[in-house]
């Protein structure tokens, strides 16, 4: 199975749970045993790739700026690419520019996805039962990509993926092990760093840096 084989399912779920005039957002980045798989919540209409006339890559955070502050702080994006993002307006995000950004993310061995692929008009909260519809598909993504470490952003995503009640504040730097398709993966829950969670971005950076320094390096993954 290939990642693109899942897209039809994501499109079906977009019609059921997302805005009717927006497209589902899939995933992007390194798809061959990346160091990290970043699992966010769900896309919003601010992602220009969700527009019906968009012909390029449908990956998370295209057309946005704030999330890339996290990547530059973690040395997971090149400075020149980051500078171009921060200088760009929404209209500057062409399919070619989106490809350039995600080629750089691939270079840094990161795979970016959302638990929910259904694009909403805004950042309204989705119910657990909606995210749960996507969990089997996320597991298929993980089985295909085979990341070394999975980072779950926020209480809700972490709780659904780990199948237990999670408060990020109480499990910082705690490793969870889950088996997906007969392979054991280490997962970590971190604060959601965007929107209302922006004030926690320093804690998110701190925790992921700790994982970089104490898990990736220790196991000689880099």
Secondary structure, 3 states (H helix, E strand, C coil): CCHHHHHHHHHHHHHHHCCCCECCCCEEECCCCCCEEEEECCCECCCHHHECCCCCCCCCCCCCCCCHHHHHHCCCCCHHHHHHHHHCCHHHCCHHHHHHHHHHHHHCCEEEEECCCCCECCCCCCCHHHHHHHHHHHHHHHHHHCCCEEEEECHHHHHHHHCCCCCHHHCCCCCEEEEECCEEEEEEEECCCCHHHHHHHHHHHHHHHHHHHHHHCCCCCC
